[in-house]
């Protein structure tokens, strides 16, 4: 019997390298596939400077659930938990090229699942975000700090978004088109007994630099202004004033909202 080793050839080397690469890729995919969800939460908490907290998280990167809470920072009060449990699922599919779909749902907040799709090989735009309808109470605003913690607003908030589009590539994440409408109804505040103070509409434009415009639809507290995202925080300028019939009752609230200028307060946040 001939027991001599098979001769070493370039083809044999290529097969061995291919086998090693497949093993490494399989191990890397398995590690990512089963990456614990609480690790993901820890990274996202650090990215938001611990303003968005993940609690009671379970599952893994590709399918899991968590409860979200908002914090105003280390000097603020206890975090405020958003209602319901947030579930997510990631999966790859083929649609004229590879496509990654991320589905998020929370029946207590979202009327229907929210779906983000990314096609890395598609020309611009290469990601889309489905339209959605959200419903929340305004008490979570207190986690944002001043002036919200002083105002202690009570209100019903309805957010309606149209489909958004943008790019995700080597130069970063960019939104090219998108619009949303926020309706704030039956507003009340701790500083005054009058309720409702008003009903308000905020129109948000997300193309390029995000901008928004606030206007009053009805109510004795009149608010108007506009703002934008400067890359680090939201900036807002506008004014607030009370109608003549409720002017005396609303004076404490106007003083808390901003610097007084005659019968109105200047809003500069």
C-alpha positions in Angstrom: 0.0 0.0 0.0 1.3 3.4 -0.9 1.0 5.7 2.2 2.9 8.6 0.8 1.3 12.0 1.3 -0.5 13.6 -1.6 1.7 16.2 -3.3 1.1 19.8 -2.3 -0.4 21.8 -5.1 -1.7 25.3 -5.5 -5.2 24.0 -6.1 -5.1 22.1 -2.9 -4.0 25.2 -1.1 -6.9 27.2 -2.6 -9.4 24.5 -1.4 -8.0 24.7 2.1 -8.1 28.5 2.2 -11.7 28.4 0.9 -12.6 25.9 3.7 -11.1 28.1 6.4 -12.8 31.2 5.0 -16.2 29.4 5.1 -15.7 28.3 8.6 -14.8 31.8 9.8 -17.7 33.4 7.9 -20.1 30.8 9.4 -18.8 31.5 12.9 -19.1 35.3 12.4 -22.6 34.9 11.0 -23.6 32.7 14.0 -22.1 35.2 16.4 -24.0 38.1 14.8 -27.2 36.0 14.4 -27.4 35.1 18.1 -25.9 38.3 19.5 -27.8 38.9 22.7 -30.4 41.7 22.5 -29.3 43.2 25.9 -25.9 43.9 24.4 -27.6 45.8 21.6 -29.5 47.8 24.2 -26.3 48.7 26.0 -24.7 50.0 22.8 -27.8 52.1 22.0 -28.0 53.5 25.5 -24.4 54.7 25.3 -25.1 56.2 21.9 -28.0 58.3 23.4 -25.9 59.2 26.5 -28.3 57.0 28.5 -31.3 59.1 27.6 -33.1 56.2 26.0 -33.0 53.1 28.3 -33.7 49.5 27.4 -35.3 47.5 30.2 -36.3 43.8 30.5 -34.7 43.1 27.2 -34.8 39.5 25.8 -34.1 37.7 22.5 -31.2 38.4 20.1 -30.2 40.8 17.5 -32.5 39.4 14.8 -35.6 39.0 16.9 -36.3 40.3 20.4 -38.3 42.6 22.6 -37.7 45.4 25.2 -39.4 48.0 27.2 -38.2 51.6 26.6 -37.8 54.4 29.1 -36.7 58.0 28.8 -34.3 59.7 31.2 -33.3 63.4 31.4 -29.8 62.5 32.7 -28.1 61.7 36.0 -29.5 64.7 37.7 -33.1 64.2 36.6 -35.9 62.2 38.3 -36.6 58.5 37.7 -36.9 57.4 34.1 -40.4 57.5 32.5 -41.3 54.3 30.8 -43.0 54.4 27.4 -46.1 52.2 27.2 -46.2 48.6 26.0 -43.5 46.2 24.9 -41.4 46.9 21.7 -40.8 43.9 19.5 -38.4 43.8 16.5 -37.5 41.4 13.8 -34.7 41.5 11.1 -34.6 39.4 8.0 -32.8 39.3 4.7 -34.7 38.8 1.4 -34.0 39.2 -2.3 -35.8 42.0 -4.3 -33.7 42.8 -7.3 -30.8 42.5 -5.0 -30.2 41.9 -1.2 -32.7 43.7 1.0 -32.7 44.0 4.8 -36.0 44.6 6.5 -36.5 45.6 10.1 -40.0 45.4 11.5 -41.0 47.1 14.8 -44.3 46.8 16.5 -46.0 47.8 19.8 -49.8 47.4 19.8 -50.1 50.0 22.6 -48.3 52.7 20.6 -48.2 51.8 16.9 -51.4 51.2 14.9 -49.5 48.9 12.5 -46.0 47.5 12.4 -43.2 50.0 11.4 -41.0 48.7 8.6 -37.6 50.0 7.6 -36.0 48.5 4.4 -32.5 48.9 3.1 -31.1 47.8 -0.3 -27.3 48.4 -0.1 -26.7 47.8 -3.8 -29.5 50.0 -5.0 -28.8 53.6 -6.3 -30.0 56.5 -4.2 -32.3 56.4 -2.3 -31.5 53.0 -0.9 -33.7 52.9 2.3 -37.4 53.5 3.0 -39.4 53.7 6.1 -43.1 52.9 6.0 -45.9 55.3 7.0 -47.1 54.9 10.6 -49.5 56.2 13.2 -48.4 56.6 16.8 -50.4 57.4 19.9 -48.8 58.5 23.2 -49.6 60.6 26.4 -47.5 63.7 26.9 -46.2 62.8 30.4 -43.0 61.3 28.8 -41.9 64.9 27.9 -41.0 65.4 31.6 -38.0 63.2 31.0 -36.5 65.8 28.6 -35.9 68.2 31.5 -36.7 72.0 31.5 -39.2 73.4 30.7 -41.2 70.2 30.4 -40.6 68.9 34.0 -41.9 72.3 35.3 -44.9 72.4 33.0 -45.9 68.7 33.7 -48.1 68.6 30.6 -51.0 66.3 30.1 -52.1 65.7 26.6 -52.9 63.1 23.9 -50.3 63.0 21.2 -50.9 61.5 17.7 -48.1 61.2 15.2 -48.8 60.4 11.6 -45.8 59.8 9.3 -45.6 59.4 5.6 -43.1 57.1 3.9 -39.5 58.4 4.4 -36.6 57.7 2.0 -32.9 58.2 2.3 -29.3 56.9 1.9 -27.1 54.7 4.0 -23.6 54.2 2.7 -20.0 54.9 3.5 -20.7 58.6 4.0 -23.3 58.0 6.7 -27.1 58.0 7.2 -29.1 60.7 5.3 -32.8 61.4 5.0 -33.8 62.7 1.5 -37.6 63.0 1.9 -40.1 62.6 4.6 -43.0 64.3 6.4 -44.9 63.9 9.6 -47.7 65.5 11.4 -48.0 65.7 15.2 -51.4 66.5 16.8 -51.4 67.5 20.5 -54.9 67.6 21.9 -56.6 68.4 25.2 -53.5 70.0 26.7 -53.4 70.6 30.4 -50.5 71.9 32.7 -49.8 71.7 36.4 -49.5 75.5 36.8 -53.1 76.3 35.8 -56.4 74.6 36.5 -57.8 75.5 33.1 -58.2 72.6 30.7 -58.0 72.2 27.8 -55.5 74.9 27.2 -55.6 74.2 23.5 -55.1 71.9 20.5 -52.0 72.1 18.4 -50.4 70.9 15.2 -46.7 70.4 14.5 -45.7 69.8 10.9 -42.3 68.1 10.5 -40.2 68.1 7.3 -37.3 65.6 7.4 -35.6 66.3 4.0 -32.1 67.5 4.6 -32.0 69.4 7.9 -35.1 68.4 9.9 -37.5 71.3 10.5 -40.9 71.8 12.2 -43.6 74.4 12.4 -46.0 74.7 15.4 -49.4 76.4 15.2 -52.5 76.5 17.4 -55.7 75.0 16.0 -58.0 76.1 18.9 -57.9 77.0 22.6 -57.1 80.0 24.9 -53.3 79.4 24.9 -52.0 80.5 21.5 -48.6 79.1 20.5 -46.7 79.6 17.3 -43.1 79.1 16.2 -40.7 77.0 14.2 -37.5 75.0 14.9 -34.9 72.7 13.5 -32.3 70.1 14.4 -28.8 71.5 14.5 -27.0 68.2 14.6 -26.9 68.0 18.4 -30.3 69.2 19.7 -33.6 70.7 18.8 -33.8 74.5 18.5 -37.1 76.4 18.7 -38.2 80.0 18.5 -41.7 81.3 18.7 -44.2 83.0 21.0 -47.0 82.2 23.4 -50.0 84.4 24.5 -53.4 84.0 26.0 -56.6 85.2 24.5 -58.2 88.2 26.3 -60.9 86.2 28.2 -58.3 83.9 30.0 -55.3 86.3 30.2 -55.2 86.7 34.0 -55.6 82.9 34.6 -52.8 82.0 32.2 -50.1 84.5 33.4 -48.2 82.0 35.6 -48.0 79.6 32.6 -46.7 82.3 30.2 -44.0 83.2 32.7 -42.9 79.5 32.9 -42.8 79.2 29.1 -40.4 82.0 28.3 -39.4 85.6 28.8 -42.3 88.0 29.0 -42.7 90.7 26.4 -45.8 92.6 27.1 -48.8 90.3 26.8 -46.9 87.4 25.3 -43.9 85.2 26.1 -40.9 84.7 23.9 -40.1 81.0 23.3 -36.5 80.3 22.7 -35.5 76.7 23.6 
